[in-house]
Every structure is written in C-alpha cells, then in structure tokens.
Amino acid sequence: MMNLDPVTYEAWYHTSRGAWIGEREFALLMQLLRPQTGMSLLDVGSGSGYFSRRFADAGLVVTGVEADERMLAFAQAQSANIPYIRGNALALPLSSESFDYVAAITSLCFVDNPQQALAECWRVARHGVLLGLLNRHSLLYWQKRERGGYRGARWDTWKNVASWQKALSPPAVMLKHKTAIFFPSGGKLARTLENSLPGKLPWGGFLAVYLAKRRKKQD
Ligand SMILES: C[S@@+](CC[C@H](N)C(=O)[O-])C[C@H]1O[C@@H](n2cnc3c(N)ncnc32)[C@H](O)[C@@H]1O
C-alpha cells in the first residue's frame, strides 16, 4: 500500500499541473458516469478527499472509505458534509447494494487483488462501478512509473478490467472506457493537444472505466 502524506498529496492537486490533471480526470469520470443529482456514491480509497468533494459539488451524496487513518482525518477536516469511514477495499464494511454508485479512483492500482476489490465494489453498488486506473499503454507510464506518488502502483489496461469483470455476479451489462492525459507534462502545447484528442484514444495515462450493473434508460 502507498504511504503518502495527505498534505503533500492534496497540495499536488493545487499545483498548475495537478489542477489540470484533476480537472481532466474528473471530466472524463463524469462523462462515463452521467449521474443524476442526489444519487449516492461511495468513494473507495478516497485519500485526501479531492474526488469525494468534486463528486459532492456535482450534486452526488458522497461517502468516502479509506484504509489510511491520516488520509481519513485530513479528508474529514476538509468537509464536514462528507462522512469518511475507515475500511479496506478488499472487504468493504458496508451492506450489499447500499450505494447507487461505487467509485475507486487510482486506488485499485495500490491493491494487490484488484479482482477481489472490484467484486466488493460491485457488491455494494446498485447501479454500477466507476474506476480510475493508471494506463500501462501511455506516455505517463514510461515517464512516471516508480516515481513519486506512482511508486508501487500497478499499471493496468482496460483488458485487465475486462478479465477481472468476468467473475462478477450478476454480470456487468456494459463496460465503457475512456482515457485522458495523453501528454503528462501539462504544458501549454500538451493542454491544447489534449483538448483536440478524443477520449476514445487508448493511450492516455488515466484510464476511466464504468461497469454497469443495470442499464440506464438513455443507454
Ligand atoms: C493514489 S491515492 C488516491 C486517492 C484519491 N482517490 C484520489 O484519486 O485523489 C490511493 C488511495 O487508496 C488508498 N488505499 C490503498 N489501498 C487501499 C485499500 N486496500 N483499502 C482502502 N483504501 C486503500 C490509499 O490509502 C490512498 O489514500
């Protein structure tokens, strides 16, 4: 498991590059999720709470679950409106189908049994599971693997998720995936190029996957 100081971790999201990456990742996640206001979401491996707060600001009713006490305390201090509970992604301390959505954003990449963690997220979700993963088929992998906050992370491909989901019960009715962060420097040219590249390209460093348990009317 990673061992990051929450203050340093959160501060990264407030750097120019970190803010750009956070924004791009959140936009991609919301494109896949398309939630209705007021739906509930469990954020697994919520860390400093960056995405929990983003989801809550977008109108979702969010709960965070996190294994690291320091991350939990930090996230809770940022927002009294979001409950954070201590728990392990491999055995979530929550009832089956107790949240509309379960999200795990760059947390399953630090879990040694992602298939089990996905099955746990699946159990707790009513409508579907949203994953944010580190994409092995990306420039980010070649530039950042085993550096800084990426140290110890597993880098996946959407095909890994496709294989993990085969064991899900009930089976997923749909798997959608998109990527972002094609040029990880986050400089001016990188940002311009990023805006003109479609999320369907499979080489972004951030891989977002949505697995639906039930079909929405508009799908
Ligand atoms: C890279 S951080 C991501 C935090 C947040 N989701 C984000 O994207 O900013 C990974 C988080 O997953 C948590 N984590 C790792 N393994 C976990 C597990 N088995 N159960 C719960 N949380 C876990 C870590 O403590 C860490 O806070």
The ligand as an SDF file (V2000), in Angstrom:
LIG
                    3D

 27 29  0  0  0  0  0  0  0  0999 V2000
   -3.3720    7.4360   -5.1170 C   0  0  0  0  0  0  0  0  0  0  0  0
   -4.3890    7.5710   -3.7090 S   0  0  0  0  0  0  0  0  0  0  0  0
   -5.9190    8.0830   -4.4880 C   0  0  0  0  0  0  0  0  0  0  0  0
   -6.7510    8.9150   -3.5810 C   0  0  0  0  0  0  0  0  0  0  0  0
   -7.9760    9.5410   -4.2520 C   0  0  0  0  0  0  0  0  0  0  0  0
   -8.8930    8.5070   -4.7070 N   0  0  0  0  0  0  0  0  0  0  0  0
   -7.5370   10.4100   -5.4000 C   0  0  0  0  0  0  0  0  0  0  0  0
   -7.6550    9.9640   -6.5530 O   0  0  0  0  0  0  0  0  0  0  0  0
   -7.0670   11.5340   -5.1460 O   0  0  0  0  0  0  0  0  0  0  0  0
   -4.7760    5.8970   -3.2930 C   0  0  0  0  0  0  0  0  0  0  0  0
   -5.5770    5.7950   -2.0110 C   0  0  0  0  0  0  0  0  0  0  0  0
   -6.0490    4.4620   -1.8750 O   0  0  0  0  0  0  0  0  0  0  0  0
   -5.9260    4.0900   -0.5220 C   0  0  0  0  0  0  0  0  0  0  0  0
   -5.8960    2.6280   -0.4510 N   0  0  0  0  0  0  0  0  0  0  0  0
   -4.9300    1.8020   -0.8930 C   0  0  0  0  0  0  0  0  0  0  0  0
   -5.2540    0.5200   -0.6500 N   0  0  0  0  0  0  0  0  0  0  0  0
   -6.4560    0.5330   -0.0350 C   0  0  0  0  0  0  0  0  0  0  0  0
   -7.3150   -0.4750    0.4640 C   0  0  0  0  0  0  0  0  0  0  0  0
   -6.9960   -1.7690    0.3820 N   0  0  0  0  0  0  0  0  0  0  0  0
   -8.4870   -0.1050    1.0220 N   0  0  0  0  0  0  0  0  0  0  0  0
   -8.8380    1.2170    1.1230 C   0  0  0  0  0  0  0  0  0  0  0  0
   -8.0570    2.2230    0.6710 N   0  0  0  0  0  0  0  0  0  0  0  0
   -6.8790    1.8860    0.0940 C   0  0  0  0  0  0  0  0  0  0  0  0
   -4.6190    4.7360   -0.0840 C   0  0  0  0  0  0  0  0  0  0  0  0
   -4.5150    4.8170    1.3110 O   0  0  0  0  0  0  0  0  0  0  0  0
   -4.7300    6.0730   -0.7780 C   0  0  0  0  0  0  0  0  0  0  0  0
   -5.3610    7.0310    0.0300 O   0  0  0  0  0  0  0  0  0  0  0  0
  1  2  1  0
  2  3  1  0
  2 10  1  0
  3  4  1  0
  4  5  1  0
  5  6  1  0
  5  7  1  0
  7  8  2  0
  7  9  1  0
 10 11  1  0
 11 12  1  0
 11 26  1  0
 12 13  1  0
 13 14  1  0
 13 24  1  0
 14 15  1  0
 14 23  1  0
 15 16  2  0
 16 17  1  0
 17 18  1  0
 17 23  2  0
 18 19  1  0
 18 20  2  0
 20 21  1  0
 21 22  2  0
 22 23  1  0
 24 25  1  0
 24 26  1  0
 26 27  1  0
M  CHG  2   2   1   9  -1
M  END
$$$$
